[in-house]
Amino acid sequence: MLIPKFCNSLDLIQSTPLKDPDPEKMKINVLLYQMNKTVLKPMKTIMKSFIIQQIKC
């Protein structure tokens, strides 16, 4: 099962602190965070409902 691991890594991205001394890394982190809010959250929800559907079948 690869999917739970995938969801866990998404959680890891979400919980990564944005405080980083390196400005470049900071930019990437902020980008990741923005992307996470717009892309990964909905994707995670879709994945979860997809998994549930698979189990129901």
ChimeraX commands (.cxc) that place a marker at each C-alpha (Angstrom):
marker #1 position 0.00,0.00,0.00 radius 0.5
marker #1 position 1.68,3.16,-1.23 radius 0.5
marker #1 position -1.25,5.52,-0.72 radius 0.5
marker #1 position -1.13,5.91,3.11 radius 0.5
marker #1 position 2.57,6.70,2.84 radius 0.5
marker #1 position 1.72,9.32,0.24 radius 0.5
marker #1 position -0.83,10.93,2.56 radius 0.5
marker #1 position 1.70,10.88,5.39 radius 0.5
marker #1 position 4.25,12.71,3.31 radius 0.5
marker #1 position 1.61,15.34,2.53 radius 0.5
marker #1 position 1.04,15.75,6.26 radius 0.5
marker #1 position 4.78,16.14,6.68 radius 0.5
marker #1 position 4.85,18.92,4.09 radius 0.5
marker #1 position 1.97,20.64,5.89 radius 0.5
marker #1 position 3.66,20.49,9.27 radius 0.5
marker #1 position 7.04,21.69,8.04 radius 0.5
marker #1 position 7.79,24.99,9.80 radius 0.5
marker #1 position 8.27,27.95,7.50 radius 0.5
marker #1 position 10.99,29.50,9.65 radius 0.5
marker #1 position 14.23,29.00,7.82 radius 0.5
marker #1 position 17.36,31.18,8.03 radius 0.5
marker #1 position 18.04,30.74,4.31 radius 0.5
marker #1 position 15.87,33.18,2.28 radius 0.5
marker #1 position 15.93,30.97,-0.80 radius 0.5
marker #1 position 14.74,27.98,1.17 radius 0.5
marker #1 position 12.19,30.21,2.81 radius 0.5
marker #1 position 10.81,31.15,-0.62 radius 0.5
marker #1 position 10.56,27.50,-1.59 radius 0.5
marker #1 position 8.85,26.70,1.70 radius 0.5
marker #1 position 6.34,29.48,1.22 radius 0.5
marker #1 position 5.72,28.29,-2.32 radius 0.5
marker #1 position 5.24,24.75,-1.04 radius 0.5
marker #1 position 2.89,26.05,1.60 radius 0.5
marker #1 position 0.84,28.02,-0.95 radius 0.5
marker #1 position 0.77,25.04,-3.30 radius 0.5
marker #1 position -0.21,22.84,-0.42 radius 0.5
marker #1 position -3.22,25.03,0.39 radius 0.5
marker #1 position -4.41,25.22,-3.22 radius 0.5
marker #1 position -3.42,21.83,-4.65 radius 0.5
marker #1 position -2.51,19.22,-2.07 radius 0.5
marker #1 position -5.42,19.69,0.34 radius 0.5
marker #1 position -8.08,19.12,-2.33 radius 0.5
marker #1 position -5.99,16.32,-3.79 radius 0.5
marker #1 position -5.75,14.66,-0.40 radius 0.5
marker #1 position -9.52,14.87,0.00 radius 0.5
marker #1 position -10.02,13.39,-3.45 radius 0.5
marker #1 position -7.54,10.61,-2.67 radius 0.5
marker #1 position -9.33,9.80,0.57 radius 0.5
marker #1 position -12.76,9.63,-1.06 radius 0.5
marker #1 position -11.24,7.60,-3.90 radius 0.5
marker #1 position -9.78,5.11,-1.41 radius 0.5
marker #1 position -13.13,4.87,0.36 radius 0.5
marker #1 position -14.85,4.19,-2.98 radius 0.5
marker #1 position -12.31,1.48,-3.76 radius 0.5
marker #1 position -12.98,-0.18,-0.42 radius 0.5
marker #1 position -16.76,-0.04,-0.96 radius 0.5
marker #1 position -16.56,-1.81,-4.33 radius 0.5
marker link #1:1,2 radius 0.2
marker link #1:2,3 radius 0.2
marker link #1:3,4 radius 0.2
marker link #1:4,5 radius 0.2
marker link #1:5,6 radius 0.2
marker link #1:6,7 radius 0.2
marker link #1:7,8 radius 0.2
marker link #1:8,9 radius 0.2
marker link #1:9,10 radius 0.2
marker link #1:10,11 radius 0.2
marker link #1:11,12 radius 0.2
marker link #1:12,13 radius 0.2
marker link #1:13,14 radius 0.2
marker link #1:14,15 radius 0.2
marker link #1:15,16 radius 0.2
marker link #1:16,17 radius 0.2
marker link #1:17,18 radius 0.2
marker link #1:18,19 radius 0.2
marker link #1:19,20 radius 0.2
marker link #1:20,21 radius 0.2
marker link #1:21,22 radius 0.2
marker link #1:22,23 radius 0.2
marker link #1:23,24 radius 0.2
marker link #1:24,25 radius 0.2
marker link #1:25,26 radius 0.2
marker link #1:26,27 radius 0.2
marker link #1:27,28 radius 0.2
marker link #1:28,29 radius 0.2
marker link #1:29,30 radius 0.2
marker link #1:30,31 radius 0.2
marker link #1:31,32 radius 0.2
marker link #1:32,33 radius 0.2
marker link #1:33,34 radius 0.2
marker link #1:34,35 radius 0.2
marker link #1:35,36 radius 0.2
marker link #1:36,37 radius 0.2
marker link #1:37,38 radius 0.2
marker link #1:38,39 radius 0.2
marker link #1:39,40 radius 0.2
marker link #1:40,41 radius 0.2
marker link #1:41,42 radius 0.2
marker link #1:42,43 radius 0.2
marker link #1:43,44 radius 0.2
marker link #1:44,45 radius 0.2
marker link #1:45,46 radius 0.2
marker link #1:46,47 radius 0.2
marker link #1:47,48 radius 0.2
marker link #1:48,49 radius 0.2
marker link #1:49,50 radius 0.2
marker link #1:50,51 radius 0.2
marker link #1:51,52 radius 0.2
marker link #1:52,53 radius 0.2
marker link #1:53,54 radius 0.2
marker link #1:54,55 radius 0.2
marker link #1:55,56 radius 0.2
marker link #1:56,57 radius 0.2
view
